[in-house]
Amino acid sequence: MENKNKFAYHAINISKIIMLVLTLIYHCTMVILSGAGLYFNRESYGREIGNTGILMIFSGIIMTFGSLLCVPKKNILNIFSLIFSCSGFIICMRMLYKLCEHADRAGWSDKFSMTPISDMYKSRVLPCIVPFVISVAVSLIQLFSYEAAEQRRLKKLKKDAPAPKIID
């Protein structure tokens, strides 16, 4: 039984390290910088795409917070991690869809290879699915693990325990 717990402990820690590296690469670099590029070039793209850029920056930031919050094993932080990660991912995917739809409708393409720009956006932003899935999985595992359930049970028993006598 000990080896099983050690393996699970190390697997979770390795998953957290991989998640943090991928978060830095995809959430911080790809999503936030793609949104920043859209926002800073809003003069030529238009107001709607500028707002899309702002929402992509916001989604990257809250997905990053969601990934960071699942690192400690606190129940409340894991709940917030799930909320932040899921809401940020939903916003990010919605903005990616909106951006790709606009790019395809406007006929944006690469000057040299003539490939649609929407393919470039998809290849840059879609890999953020991997750190999102890892953060959700780690949060759920930590929330529903045997250790967490035992801690909640002991805390409830401690809360329901009779108070010590003040006067003998």
N, C-alpha and C positions, 0 to 999 in steps of 0.2 A: 504494500500500500504506500509506503514511503517513496519508492521510486516513481510511482504514478504521480504523486503530488509534486515531486521535484520536476518531473518532465513537464507537467502542466504549468508550473510556476515559470520555468525557463521558456517554454513556448509562448506564454503570454508576454514575458519581457522582451523576447526577440521580436514578437509581433509589434509591440509598442515602438521599438527602435526602428523597425522597417516603416511603420506608419509615420513616425516623425520625420524620417528622411523623405518619404514620398510626399508628405504634407508640405515640406519646405520646397520641394521641386514643383509639385503640381498646383497646390492651393495658393501658395505664396507667389511663386514665379509665374506660372502659366495663367492662372485665372485672374489674379490681381493685376499683373502687368498687361494682359490682354484688355482688361477693363480700363486700365489707365491709358492705354493707347487709343482706345475708342473715345474716352473722355477728352483727352488733350487734342484730338483731331476732330472734335465735334463741329468745328466751324465748317469743315468740308463734308462731314457725314450727315449733319443735321441734328436737331434737338433730340429726336427719338433715339438715335444711336448713342448720343451722349448720355442720355438717361440709362440706356442699357449698360453702358460702361460703368456708370456709378453703381448700378445694382450688381454687376459682376464683381466689382471691387468689394462691395459689402458682403456678397455671398462668399468670396474667398476668405475674407477676414473672419466671418462667423464659422466657416468650416474649419479654419485653423484653430480658433478657440475651442471648437468641439473636439478636435483631435487632442489638443493640449489638456482639456479637462478630463479625458478618460485615462490619463497617465496615473494619477493617484487612485487608490482603491476606496475612495469615499463614495457612499451611495448617492448622496445629493449631487456630487460632481458628475457622476456617471449619468444621472438623469438629465442634468443640464447638457452634458456632452451629446446625448441622443437628440435632445431638442435642437441644439445649435447645429449639429452635423446634418440632421435631416432637413431642417428648414433652409440652411445654406445650400445644400445640394439641390433641393427643389428649385430654389431661386436661380441657381447657376444653370441648371438644365433648361429652365424656361427661357432665360436670357440667351443661352446658346441657340435654342430653337428659333427664337425671335431674330437673332443676328444672322443665322444661316438662311432663314427665309428671306430676309431683307437683301442679303448678298446675292442670293440666287435670282431674286426678282429684279435686282438692279443690274445683273450680269457681271458682277465683279469677278475678275479672273487674274491669274498670274500673267505678267507681261511676256515671259519667256516660254513657259510650258503650256499656257492657256488652260491650266487646271482651275476649277472653281475655287474661289477664296473660302467658300464654306467648308471645303474639305480640309483646308489648313486650320481653320478654327476648330473643327471637330477633332483633328489629330492632336491639337494642343490642349484642348479642354477636356475631352472625354476621358483621358486617363486619370482624372481626379476621382473617378469611380473607385479605384483601388484603395486609396487611403480612407475614403468615406466608408467603404465596406469593412475595412479593418477596424476603424474606430467604432463603428456600430457593433461589430462582433465582440470586440474587447469590452465595450461598455456593458453589453448584455451578459457576457460571461461573468464579468465582475459583479453585476447586480444579482444574478441568479446562481452564483456559486454556493457551494456548501458552506464555506467560511463566512460569507456575507449573511447567509440565512442564520447561521449559528450566532453571529454577532447581534443580529436583530432580535433573535430569541432571548439571548442573555440580557440585552438592554431592556426588553419588555419585562423579563422576570425581575430585574433590578428595580425597575420603575414601580412594579406592583408589590415589592417587598414592604413589610411593615416598617414604619419609622422607628428609630431607636428611642428608648425612653429618655426623657429629659430629667425627670425627677425619679429617684429610686423609690 
